[in-house]
């Protein structure tokens, strides 16, 4: 007859399995939170890139037509329809349409022209990325627009 208990446990107990599942679940929640933050910041960066593209496009249009006053107080004062016969009106209409397309109707923009200095400002609601209501982001582009008076054809 044997004395004592020679029983050796093999395998895992239920509590060990539950602890492993808990650790796995916490890790998966962390990965999901990381993915959500990455999506928010990617969206915010995309909006910033669009604002940059639209502002640079408008600056090039101003450079192409430097003798016209492109001053714009806000998007509300932009022409409501395009007019191909009037390049300024068409440019400002395209500018307003582009901003509303990428940032929605909450966005606003202005163009300040002082002499040959031009500043384009675009503001949009970026509350999705900031987790704050009405978090406004602003992109500003400043440049000087020169007229080449000594140009020869």
VMD Tcl script that builds the backbone (N, CA, C; Angstrom):
set m [mol new atoms 459]
animate dup $m
set s [atomselect $m all]
$s set {name element resname resid chain x y z} {
  {N N UNK 1 A 0.808 -1.164 0.000}
  {CA C UNK 1 A 0.000 0.000 0.000}
  {C C UNK 1 A 0.869 1.252 0.000}
  {N N UNK 2 A 0.373 2.225 -0.681}
  {CA C UNK 2 A 1.170 3.441 -0.785}
  {C C UNK 2 A 0.716 4.451 0.249}
  {N N UNK 3 A 1.675 5.148 0.708}
  {CA C UNK 3 A 1.350 6.204 1.651}
  {C C UNK 3 A 1.374 7.557 0.946}
  {N N UNK 4 A 0.544 8.476 1.338}
  {CA C UNK 4 A 0.511 9.813 0.769}
  {C C UNK 4 A -0.251 9.839 -0.550}
  {N N UNK 5 A -0.318 10.979 -1.072}
  {CA C UNK 5 A -1.055 11.181 -2.318}
  {C C UNK 5 A -0.052 11.464 -3.424}
  {N N UNK 6 A 0.043 10.582 -4.368}
  {CA C UNK 6 A 0.959 10.751 -5.490}
  {C C UNK 6 A 0.251 11.347 -6.699}
  {N N UNK 7 A -0.909 11.929 -6.514}
  {CA C UNK 7 A -1.681 12.493 -7.619}
  {C C UNK 7 A -0.992 13.761 -8.135}
  {N N UNK 8 A -0.713 13.813 -9.419}
  {CA C UNK 8 A -0.091 14.967 -10.050}
  {C C UNK 8 A -1.108 15.585 -10.998}
  {N N UNK 9 A -1.315 16.871 -10.839}
  {CA C UNK 9 A -2.295 17.554 -11.684}
  {C C UNK 9 A -1.701 17.776 -13.064}
  {N N UNK 10 A -2.511 17.521 -14.059}
  {CA C UNK 10 A -2.107 17.817 -15.432}
  {C C UNK 10 A -3.170 18.716 -16.037}
  {N N UNK 11 A -2.752 19.563 -16.997}
  {CA C UNK 11 A -3.720 20.453 -17.630}
  {C C UNK 11 A -3.867 21.752 -16.856}
  {N N UNK 12 A -4.886 22.517 -17.227}
  {CA C UNK 12 A -5.117 23.819 -16.609}
  {C C UNK 12 A -6.458 23.814 -15.897}
  {N N UNK 13 A -6.517 24.601 -14.857}
  {CA C UNK 13 A -7.785 24.715 -14.147}
  {C C UNK 13 A -8.631 25.791 -14.812}
  {N N UNK 14 A -9.876 25.804 -14.451}
  {CA C UNK 14 A -10.800 26.770 -15.031}
  {C C UNK 14 A -10.410 28.208 -14.677}
  {N N UNK 15 A -9.908 28.434 -13.482}
  {CA C UNK 15 A -9.533 29.793 -13.086}
  {C C UNK 15 A -8.360 30.300 -13.921}
  {N N UNK 16 A -7.439 29.423 -14.273}
  {CA C UNK 16 A -6.314 29.827 -15.121}
  {C C UNK 16 A -6.798 30.221 -16.511}
  {N N UNK 17 A -7.757 29.487 -17.028}
  {CA C UNK 17 A -8.322 29.801 -18.341}
  {C C UNK 17 A -9.045 31.143 -18.295}
  {N N UNK 18 A -9.807 31.386 -17.235}
  {CA C UNK 18 A -10.528 32.652 -17.108}
  {C C UNK 18 A -9.568 33.842 -16.991}
  {N N UNK 19 A -8.487 33.684 -16.261}
  {CA C UNK 19 A -7.501 34.763 -16.140}
  {C C UNK 19 A -6.848 35.038 -17.493}
  {N N UNK 20 A -6.531 33.991 -18.241}
  {CA C UNK 20 A -5.945 34.165 -19.574}
  {C C UNK 20 A -6.921 34.884 -20.504}
  {N N UNK 21 A -8.205 34.531 -20.423}
  {CA C UNK 21 A -9.208 35.205 -21.247}
  {C C UNK 21 A -9.370 36.673 -20.851}
  {N N UNK 22 A -9.290 36.961 -19.562}
  {CA C UNK 22 A -9.380 38.341 -19.092}
  {C C UNK 22 A -8.214 39.172 -19.629}
  {N N UNK 23 A -7.019 38.634 -19.564}
  {CA C UNK 23 A -5.844 39.344 -20.082}
  {C C UNK 23 A -5.976 39.566 -21.585}
  {N N UNK 24 A -6.454 38.563 -22.303}
  {CA C UNK 24 A -6.658 38.690 -23.744}
  {C C UNK 24 A -7.708 39.763 -24.056}
  {N N UNK 25 A -8.801 39.775 -23.294}
  {CA C UNK 25 A -9.864 40.763 -23.520}
  {C C UNK 25 A -9.357 42.184 -23.277}
  {N N UNK 26 A -8.569 42.381 -22.234}
  {CA C UNK 26 A -8.013 43.712 -21.956}
  {C C UNK 26 A -7.084 44.139 -23.090}
  {N N UNK 27 A -6.293 43.228 -23.588}
  {CA C UNK 27 A -5.412 43.534 -24.716}
  {C C UNK 27 A -6.189 43.895 -25.966}
  {N N UNK 28 A -7.271 43.172 -26.240}
  {CA C UNK 28 A -8.090 43.473 -27.416}
  {C C UNK 28 A -8.794 44.820 -27.280}
  {N N UNK 29 A -9.244 45.155 -26.070}
  {CA C UNK 29 A -9.851 46.470 -25.853}
  {C C UNK 29 A -8.834 47.589 -26.083}
  {N N UNK 30 A -7.617 47.380 -25.632}
  {CA C UNK 30 A -6.560 48.368 -25.867}
  {C C UNK 30 A -6.274 48.540 -27.348}
  {N N UNK 31 A -6.231 47.439 -28.084}
  {CA C UNK 31 A -5.991 47.507 -29.526}
  {C C UNK 31 A -7.143 48.221 -30.233}
  {N N UNK 32 A -8.370 47.967 -29.797}
  {CA C UNK 32 A -9.529 48.634 -30.404}
  {C C UNK 32 A -9.494 50.139 -30.127}
  {N N UNK 33 A -9.132 50.525 -28.906}
  {CA C UNK 33 A -9.036 51.951 -28.578}
  {C C UNK 33 A -7.939 52.624 -29.402}
  {N N UNK 34 A -6.834 51.932 -29.581}
  {CA C UNK 34 A -5.751 52.465 -30.404}
  {C C UNK 34 A -6.202 52.659 -31.845}
  {N N UNK 35 A -6.953 51.703 -32.363}
  {CA C UNK 35 A -7.459 51.798 -33.734}
  {C C UNK 35 A -8.437 52.971 -33.881}
  {N N UNK 36 A -9.313 53.157 -32.899}
  {CA C UNK 36 A -10.257 54.281 -32.949}
  {C C UNK 36 A -9.532 55.622 -32.941}
  {N N UNK 37 A -8.523 55.751 -32.088}
  {CA C UNK 37 A -7.754 56.999 -32.064}
  {C C UNK 37 A -7.029 57.227 -33.382}
  {N N UNK 38 A -6.495 56.173 -33.953}
  {CA C UNK 38 A -5.809 56.308 -35.243}
  {C C UNK 38 A -6.779 56.784 -36.319}
  {N N UNK 39 A -7.999 56.267 -36.316}
  {CA C UNK 39 A -8.994 56.701 -37.297}
  {C C UNK 39 A -9.359 58.171 -37.110}
  {N N UNK 40 A -9.519 58.601 -35.857}
  {CA C UNK 40 A -9.860 60.001 -35.599}
  {C C UNK 40 A -8.747 60.930 -36.070}
  {N N UNK 41 A -7.514 60.581 -35.737}
  {CA C UNK 41 A -6.403 61.450 -36.109}
  {C C UNK 41 A -6.151 61.432 -37.612}
  {N N UNK 42 A -6.415 60.308 -38.253}
  {CA C UNK 42 A -6.287 60.242 -39.706}
  {C C UNK 42 A -7.323 61.141 -40.360}
  {N N UNK 43 A -8.536 61.131 -39.845}
  {CA C UNK 43 A -9.588 61.997 -40.378}
  {C C UNK 43 A -9.222 63.470 -40.192}
  {N N UNK 44 A -8.680 63.803 -39.033}
  {CA C UNK 44 A -8.279 65.178 -38.772}
  {C C UNK 44 A -7.158 65.605 -39.719}
  {N N UNK 45 A -6.195 64.732 -39.932}
  {CA C UNK 45 A -5.097 65.050 -40.852}
  {C C UNK 45 A -5.605 65.195 -42.285}
  {N N UNK 46 A -6.583 64.378 -42.655}
  {CA C UNK 46 A -7.151 64.477 -43.998}
  {C C UNK 46 A -7.829 65.841 -44.195}
  {N N UNK 47 A -8.583 66.294 -43.198}
  {CA C UNK 47 A -9.229 67.607 -43.292}
  {C C UNK 47 A -8.187 68.721 -43.401}
  {N N UNK 48 A -7.119 68.597 -42.633}
  {CA C UNK 48 A -6.052 69.601 -42.692}
  {C C UNK 48 A -5.397 69.602 -44.072}
  {N N UNK 49 A -5.182 68.432 -44.646}
  {CA C UNK 49 A -4.601 68.341 -45.994}
  {C C UNK 49 A -5.525 68.949 -47.043}
  {N N UNK 50 A -6.821 68.686 -46.907}
  {CA C UNK 50 A -7.785 69.279 -47.842}
  {C C UNK 50 A -7.774 70.805 -47.736}
  {N N UNK 51 A -7.733 71.310 -46.507}
  {CA C UNK 51 A -7.698 72.764 -46.323}
  {C C UNK 51 A -6.447 73.351 -46.971}
  {N N UNK 52 A -5.330 72.685 -46.802}
  {CA C UNK 52 A -4.090 73.141 -47.419}
  {C C UNK 52 A -4.197 73.147 -48.942}
  {N N UNK 53 A -4.746 72.084 -49.490}
  {CA C UNK 53 A -4.895 71.984 -50.945}
  {C C UNK 53 A -5.801 73.091 -51.481}
  {N N UNK 54 A -6.937 73.312 -50.834}
  {CA C UNK 54 A -7.891 74.329 -51.293}
  {C C UNK 54 A -7.280 75.729 -51.179}
  {N N UNK 55 A -6.564 75.996 -50.082}
  {CA C UNK 55 A -5.948 77.314 -49.906}
  {C C UNK 55 A -4.862 77.559 -50.957}
  {N N UNK 56 A -4.040 76.549 -51.208}
  {CA C UNK 56 A -2.997 76.713 -52.226}
  {C C UNK 56 A -3.604 76.874 -53.627}
  {N N UNK 57 A -4.679 76.153 -53.893}
  {CA C UNK 57 A -5.355 76.296 -55.179}
  {C C UNK 57 A -5.871 77.726 -55.354}
  {N N UNK 58 A -6.476 78.257 -54.301}
  {CA C UNK 58 A -7.000 79.625 -54.382}
  {C C UNK 58 A -5.861 80.631 -54.536}
  {N N UNK 59 A -4.749 80.398 -53.843}
  {CA C UNK 59 A -3.610 81.307 -53.969}
  {C C UNK 59 A -3.078 81.307 -55.408}
  {N N UNK 60 A -3.050 80.156 -56.033}
  {CA C UNK 60 A -2.605 80.092 -57.430}
  {C C UNK 60 A -3.585 80.814 -58.357}
  {N N UNK 61 A -4.858 80.732 -58.062}
  {CA C UNK 61 A -5.845 81.466 -58.861}
  {C C UNK 61 A -5.661 82.973 -58.702}
  {N N UNK 62 A -5.334 83.402 -57.494}
  {CA C UNK 62 A -5.087 84.829 -57.259}
  {C C UNK 62 A -3.823 85.261 -58.003}
  {N N UNK 63 A -2.806 84.416 -57.981}
  {CA C UNK 63 A -1.569 84.741 -58.710}
  {C C UNK 63 A -1.809 84.813 -60.219}
  {N N UNK 64 A -2.717 83.995 -60.709}
  {CA C UNK 64 A -3.015 84.000 -62.142}
  {C C UNK 64 A -3.797 85.241 -62.557}
  {N N UNK 65 A -4.462 85.878 -61.611}
  {CA C UNK 65 A -5.297 87.040 -61.910}
  {C C UNK 65 A -5.030 88.117 -60.847}
  {N N UNK 66 A -3.797 88.653 -60.780}
  {CA C UNK 66 A -3.405 89.496 -59.643}
  {C C UNK 66 A -4.020 90.891 -59.612}
  {N N UNK 67 A -4.595 91.330 -60.691}
  {CA C UNK 67 A -5.124 92.698 -60.732}
  {C C UNK 67 A -6.546 92.815 -60.196}
  {N N UNK 68 A -7.142 91.705 -59.805}
  {CA C UNK 68 A -8.527 91.695 -59.327}
  {C C UNK 68 A -8.523 91.565 -57.803}
  {N N UNK 69 A -9.450 92.223 -57.148}
  {CA C UNK 69 A -9.558 92.162 -55.690}
  {C C UNK 69 A -10.325 90.904 -55.277}
  {N N UNK 70 A -9.632 89.982 -54.637}
  {CA C UNK 70 A -10.235 88.722 -54.204}
  {C C UNK 70 A -10.650 88.758 -52.735}
  {N N UNK 71 A -10.731 89.907 -52.132}
  {CA C UNK 71 A -11.100 90.002 -50.723}
  {C C UNK 71 A -12.444 89.315 -50.480}
  {N N UNK 72 A -12.466 88.479 -49.448}
  {CA C UNK 72 A -13.680 87.733 -49.094}
  {C C UNK 72 A -13.795 87.735 -47.574}
  {N N UNK 73 A -14.849 88.340 -47.050}
  {CA C UNK 73 A -15.016 88.428 -45.599}
  {C C UNK 73 A -15.346 87.071 -44.988}
  {N N UNK 74 A -16.212 86.312 -45.638}
  {CA C UNK 74 A -16.583 84.978 -45.163}
  {C C UNK 74 A -17.186 84.211 -46.331}
  {N N UNK 75 A -17.412 82.922 -46.125}
  {CA C UNK 75 A -18.007 82.121 -47.197}
  {C C UNK 75 A -19.415 82.592 -47.542}
  {N N UNK 76 A -20.086 83.207 -46.578}
  {CA C UNK 76 A -21.445 83.695 -46.839}
  {C C UNK 76 A -21.454 84.792 -47.901}
  {N N UNK 77 A -20.343 85.500 -48.044}
  {CA C UNK 77 A -20.293 86.571 -49.043}
  {C C UNK 77 A -19.734 86.105 -50.388}
  {N N UNK 78 A -19.473 84.810 -50.521}
  {CA C UNK 78 A -19.009 84.271 -51.808}
  {C C UNK 78 A -20.173 84.254 -52.796}
  {N N UNK 79 A -19.887 84.349 -54.078}
  {CA C UNK 79 A -20.968 84.301 -55.073}
  {C C UNK 79 A -21.751 82.987 -54.966}
  {N N UNK 80 A -23.085 83.044 -55.030}
  {CA C UNK 80 A -23.893 81.829 -54.870}
  {C C UNK 80 A -23.817 80.885 -56.069}
  {N N UNK 81 A -23.451 81.412 -57.231}
  {CA C UNK 81 A -23.307 80.584 -58.437}
  {C C UNK 81 A -22.037 81.009 -59.159}
  {N N UNK 82 A -21.494 80.074 -59.926}
  {CA C UNK 82 A -20.307 80.382 -60.703}
  {C C UNK 82 A -20.653 81.177 -61.948}
  {N N UNK 83 A -19.677 81.910 -62.448}
  {CA C UNK 83 A -19.875 82.707 -63.651}
  {C C UNK 83 A -18.571 82.653 -64.445}
  {N N UNK 84 A -18.549 81.850 -65.501}
  {CA C UNK 84 A -17.325 81.681 -66.278}
  {C C UNK 84 A -16.876 82.963 -66.960}
  {N N UNK 85 A -17.796 83.889 -67.173}
  {CA C UNK 85 A -17.437 85.167 -67.796}
  {C C UNK 85 A -16.694 86.078 -66.820}
  {N N UNK 86 A -16.845 85.817 -65.524}
  {CA C UNK 86 A -16.178 86.605 -64.481}
  {C C UNK 86 A -15.255 85.666 -63.697}
  {N N UNK 87 A -13.971 85.608 -64.040}
  {CA C UNK 87 A -13.063 84.661 -63.378}
  {C C UNK 87 A -13.035 84.794 -61.857}
  {N N UNK 88 A -13.096 86.028 -61.332}
  {CA C UNK 88 A -13.083 86.215 -59.879}
  {C C UNK 88 A -14.276 85.517 -59.233}
  {N N UNK 89 A -15.471 85.748 -59.778}
  {CA C UNK 89 A -16.672 85.130 -59.216}
  {C C UNK 89 A -16.603 83.610 -59.318}
  {N N UNK 90 A -16.112 83.102 -60.435}
  {CA C UNK 90 A -15.993 81.652 -60.600}
  {C C UNK 90 A -14.979 81.086 -59.605}
  {N N UNK 91 A -13.850 81.773 -59.420}
  {CA C UNK 91 A -12.829 81.313 -58.478}
  {C C UNK 91 A -13.362 81.286 -57.048}
  {N N UNK 92 A -14.049 82.344 -56.637}
  {CA C UNK 92 A -14.589 82.390 -55.275}
  {C C UNK 92 A -15.707 81.372 -55.084}
  {N N UNK 93 A -16.520 81.153 -56.110}
  {CA C UNK 93 A -17.561 80.127 -56.033}
  {C C UNK 93 A -16.922 78.743 -55.878}
  {N N UNK 94 A -15.892 78.454 -56.678}
  {CA C UNK 94 A -15.191 77.169 -56.572}
  {C C UNK 94 A -14.538 77.006 -55.205}
  {N N UNK 95 A -13.966 78.084 -54.683}
  {CA C UNK 95 A -13.333 78.081 -53.365}
  {C C UNK 95 A -14.348 77.714 -52.282}
  {N N UNK 96 A -15.492 78.388 -52.289}
  {CA C UNK 96 A -16.538 78.117 -51.297}
  {C C UNK 96 A -17.097 76.705 -51.449}
  {N N UNK 97 A -17.294 76.269 -52.682}
  {CA C UNK 97 A -17.827 74.927 -52.925}
  {C C UNK 97 A -16.858 73.859 -52.434}
  {N N UNK 98 A -15.574 74.064 -52.673}
  {CA C UNK 98 A -14.567 73.095 -52.231}
  {C C UNK 98 A -14.524 72.990 -50.712}
  {N N UNK 99 A -14.601 74.120 -50.036}
  {CA C UNK 99 A -14.564 74.101 -48.568}
  {C C UNK 99 A -15.797 73.415 -48.008}
  {N N UNK 100 A -16.963 73.733 -48.532}
  {CA C UNK 100 A -18.185 73.080 -48.055}
  {C C UNK 100 A -18.178 71.589 -48.360}
  {N N UNK 101 A -17.517 71.183 -49.442}
  {CA C UNK 101 A -17.479 69.765 -49.803}
  {C C UNK 101 A -16.644 68.957 -48.815}
  {N N UNK 102 A -15.517 69.483 -48.364}
  {CA C UNK 102 A -14.678 68.678 -47.470}
  {C C UNK 102 A -14.962 68.914 -45.996}
  {N N UNK 103 A -15.452 70.093 -45.626}
  {CA C UNK 103 A -15.620 70.397 -44.207}
  {C C UNK 103 A -17.060 70.624 -43.791}
  {N N UNK 104 A -17.988 70.603 -44.717}
  {CA C UNK 104 A -19.387 70.789 -44.366}
  {C C UNK 104 A -19.766 72.253 -44.261}
  {N N UNK 105 A -21.011 72.476 -43.929}
  {CA C UNK 105 A -21.540 73.841 -43.881}
  {C C UNK 105 A -21.096 74.624 -42.653}
  {N N UNK 106 A -20.485 73.939 -41.677}
  {CA C UNK 106 A -19.994 74.641 -40.487}
  {C C UNK 106 A -18.690 75.379 -40.753}
  {N N UNK 107 A -18.044 75.079 -41.846}
  {CA C UNK 107 A -16.743 75.680 -42.150}
  {C C UNK 107 A -16.906 77.131 -42.577}
  {N N UNK 108 A -15.827 77.874 -42.436}
  {CA C UNK 108 A -15.815 79.259 -42.895}
  {C C UNK 108 A -14.423 79.567 -43.435}
  {N N UNK 109 A -14.344 80.612 -44.213}
  {CA C UNK 109 A -13.063 81.013 -44.794}
  {C C UNK 109 A -13.089 82.494 -45.089}
  {N N UNK 110 A -11.914 83.055 -45.193}
  {CA C UNK 110 A -11.799 84.462 -45.569}
  {C C UNK 110 A -10.522 84.647 -46.377}
  {N N UNK 111 A -10.537 85.692 -47.172}
  {CA C UNK 111 A -9.354 86.071 -47.942}
  {C C UNK 111 A -9.124 87.552 -47.678}
  {N N UNK 112 A -7.967 87.864 -47.135}
  {CA C UNK 112 A -7.604 89.257 -46.874}
  {C C UNK 112 A -6.517 89.656 -47.861}
  {N N UNK 113 A -6.767 90.734 -48.577}
  {CA C UNK 113 A -5.792 91.253 -49.537}
  {C C UNK 113 A -5.431 92.668 -49.106}
  {N N UNK 114 A -4.181 92.851 -48.729}
  {CA C UNK 114 A -3.684 94.169 -48.331}
  {C C UNK 114 A -2.474 94.464 -49.211}
  {N N UNK 115 A -2.675 95.318 -50.174}
  {CA C UNK 115 A -1.617 95.574 -51.146}
  {C C UNK 115 A -1.378 94.307 -51.960}
  {N N UNK 116 A -0.179 93.795 -51.887}
  {CA C UNK 116 A 0.157 92.540 -52.574}
  {C C UNK 116 A 0.232 91.363 -51.606}
  {N N UNK 117 A -0.034 91.611 -50.331}
  {CA C UNK 117 A -0.043 90.536 -49.340}
  {C C UNK 117 A -1.428 89.898 -49.304}
  {N N UNK 118 A -1.445 88.585 -49.382}
  {CA C UNK 118 A -2.708 87.842 -49.376}
  {C C UNK 118 A -2.656 86.826 -48.242}
  {N N UNK 119 A -3.719 86.786 -47.442}
  {CA C UNK 119 A -3.830 85.762 -46.401}
  {C C UNK 119 A -5.159 85.038 -46.567}
  {N N UNK 120 A -5.068 83.735 -46.730}
  {CA C UNK 120 A -6.256 82.885 -46.854}
  {C C UNK 120 A -6.394 82.117 -45.552}
  {N N UNK 121 A -7.563 82.203 -44.935}
  {CA C UNK 121 A -7.831 81.518 -43.676}
  {C C UNK 121 A -9.029 80.601 -43.863}
  {N N UNK 122 A -8.854 79.340 -43.474}
  {CA C UNK 122 A -9.943 78.359 -43.541}
  {C C UNK 122 A -10.134 77.787 -42.143}
  {N N UNK 123 A -11.369 77.796 -41.662}
  {CA C UNK 123 A -11.697 77.286 -40.332}
  {C C UNK 123 A -12.779 76.231 -40.461}
  {N N UNK 124 A -12.602 75.101 -39.752}
  {CA C UNK 124 A -13.593 74.032 -39.805}
  {C C UNK 124 A -13.720 73.388 -38.433}
  {N N UNK 125 A -14.814 72.671 -38.236}
  {CA C UNK 125 A -15.102 71.999 -36.978}
  {C C UNK 125 A -14.399 70.646 -36.973}
  {N N UNK 126 A -13.489 70.461 -36.030}
  {CA C UNK 126 A -12.735 69.209 -35.926}
  {C C UNK 126 A -13.024 68.536 -34.588}
  {N N UNK 127 A -14.274 68.577 -34.171}
  {CA C UNK 127 A -14.627 68.038 -32.859}
  {C C UNK 127 A -14.507 66.521 -32.785}
  {N N UNK 128 A -14.571 65.821 -33.916}
  {CA C UNK 128 A -14.424 64.360 -33.881}
  {C C UNK 128 A -13.047 63.954 -33.381}
  {N N UNK 129 A -12.024 64.647 -33.802}
  {CA C UNK 129 A -10.665 64.285 -33.400}
  {C C UNK 129 A -10.351 64.755 -31.986}
  {N N UNK 130 A -10.939 65.859 -31.564}
  {CA C UNK 130 A -10.607 66.432 -30.267}
  {C C UNK 130 A -11.490 65.917 -29.139}
  {N N UNK 131 A -12.570 65.227 -29.455}
  {CA C UNK 131 A -13.540 64.776 -28.449}
  {C C UNK 131 A -14.096 65.942 -27.639}
  {N N UNK 132 A -14.156 67.103 -28.259}
  {CA C UNK 132 A -14.687 68.306 -27.632}
  {C C UNK 132 A -15.669 68.921 -28.612}
  {N N UNK 133 A -16.799 69.372 -28.098}
  {CA C UNK 133 A -17.786 69.993 -28.967}
  {C C UNK 133 A -17.251 71.306 -29.529}
  {N N UNK 134 A -17.464 71.528 -30.802}
  {CA C UNK 134 A -17.074 72.771 -31.487}
  {C C UNK 134 A -15.583 73.089 -31.369}
  {N N UNK 135 A -14.753 72.092 -31.551}
  {CA C UNK 135 A -13.305 72.307 -31.589}
  {C C UNK 135 A -12.933 72.775 -32.990}
  {N N UNK 136 A -12.568 74.032 -33.107}
  {CA C UNK 136 A -12.281 74.605 -34.417}
  {C C UNK 136 A -10.795 74.483 -34.746}
  {N N UNK 137 A -10.531 74.099 -35.970}
  {CA C UNK 137 A -9.167 74.072 -36.503}
  {C C UNK 137 A -9.062 75.172 -37.548}
  {N N UNK 138 A -7.905 75.758 -37.667}
  {CA C UNK 138 A -7.699 76.839 -38.623}
  {C C UNK 138 A -6.432 76.589 -39.424}
  {N N UNK 139 A -6.542 76.817 -40.722}
  {CA C UNK 139 A -5.375 76.765 -41.606}
  {C C UNK 139 A -5.208 78.142 -42.219}
  {N N UNK 140 A -3.992 78.689 -42.125}
  {CA C UNK 140 A -3.713 80.010 -42.698}
  {C C UNK 140 A -2.585 79.887 -43.716}
  {N N UNK 141 A -2.780 80.542 -44.828}
  {CA C UNK 141 A -1.754 80.601 -45.864}
  {C C UNK 141 A -1.530 82.063 -46.205}
  {N N UNK 142 A -0.300 82.517 -46.042}
  {CA C UNK 142 A 0.047 83.907 -46.356}
  {C C UNK 142 A 1.093 83.920 -47.454}
  {N N UNK 143 A 0.941 84.861 -48.359}
  {CA C UNK 143 A 1.900 84.993 -49.452}
  {C C UNK 143 A 1.811 86.396 -50.029}
  {N N UNK 144 A 2.804 86.733 -50.799}
  {CA C UNK 144 A 2.788 87.993 -51.531}
  {C C UNK 144 A 2.583 87.666 -52.994}
  {N N UNK 145 A 1.736 88.444 -53.621}
  {CA C UNK 145 A 1.445 88.254 -55.037}
  {C C UNK 145 A 2.048 89.442 -55.772}
  {N N UNK 146 A 2.989 89.158 -56.635}
  {CA C UNK 146 A 3.685 90.231 -57.344}
  {C C UNK 146 A 3.207 90.320 -58.784}
  {N N UNK 147 A 3.199 91.527 -59.275}
  {CA C UNK 147 A 2.881 91.769 -60.677}
  {C C UNK 147 A 4.195 92.087 -61.374}
  {N N UNK 148 A 4.480 91.354 -62.412}
  {CA C UNK 148 A 5.717 91.564 -63.159}
  {C C UNK 148 A 5.483 92.658 -64.198}
  {N N UNK 149 A 5.770 93.910 -63.807}
  {CA C UNK 149 A 5.497 95.034 -64.706}
  {C C UNK 149 A 6.496 95.111 -65.847}
  {N N UNK 150 A 7.649 94.514 -65.687}
  {CA C UNK 150 A 8.658 94.572 -66.737}
  {C C UNK 150 A 8.643 93.358 -67.643}
  {N N UNK 151 A 7.604 92.561 -67.572}
  {CA C UNK 151 A 7.554 91.341 -68.383}
  {C C UNK 151 A 7.402 91.696 -69.853}
  {N N UNK 152 A 8.104 90.945 -70.653}
  {CA C UNK 152 A 8.010 91.147 -72.103}
  {C C UNK 152 A 7.512 89.865 -72.732}
  {N N UNK 153 A 6.607 89.984 -73.690}
  {CA C UNK 153 A 6.094 88.771 -74.330}
  {C C UNK 153 A 7.138 88.082 -75.169}
}
mol reanalyze $m
mol bondsrecalc $m
mol representation Tube
mol addrep $m
